[in-house]
Amino acid sequence: MPHDLSALPTWILSAAASRSHQVIQQRLAQAGVNGYQYRCLTALAAAAQLSQTELGAAASLDGRDVTHTVRALEDRGLVLRVKDPSHGRRQLVSLSPEGREVADALGRVMAEVQEEVFHGLSRDERSTLLRLLERVARA
């Protein structure tokens, strides 16, 4: 049994994920959003309008977290919420013009995060790493 944790691939992967998560959270906080808000804004930027259930699936959030997150984004004027005329209980969510601007800005923030986290790797190394990580994630 190995006694040096730093030699275990899973330990190294965990350390890299922890570092990446810290950078992401710090940069999102500097941009004025949290991770759930970022995920919702990004999902809405990719779609014209989503029900809250669809938004939860797209952002990988449960219903309660979607409700709280959408409410917080709505309070800031970043999303618009309307009742679905074809379904009385369903709420449809879309980005406001200001929300679109914030989502676009967050795209730039995340591009900077990628550069910060992976600055020591060449383009080919990044591509290889991504391909390998995707295989590990799907296994």
VENVEN-V313661 format. One line per field, one symbol per residue. phi: phi as a letter, one per 40 degrees, with the letter a starting at -180 (. if undefined). psi: psi as a letter, one per 30 degrees, with the letter a starting at -180 (. if undefined). A space follows every 50 residues. Layout:
phi = ???
psi = ???
//
This chain:
phi = .cbcdcccdccccccccccdcccdcccccccgbbcccdccccccccbcab cccccdcccfbcdcccdcccccccccgcbbbbccccadccbbbaccdccc cccccccccccccdcccbdcbcdcccccdcccccccccc
psi = kkfjeffkeeeeeeeeeeeeeeeeeeeeeefglleeeeeeeeeeffkekk leeeeeeeghkleeeeeeeeeeeeefgflkklkjffjefkkkklkleeee eeeeeeeeeeeeeeeeegffkleeeeeeeeeeeeeeef.
//
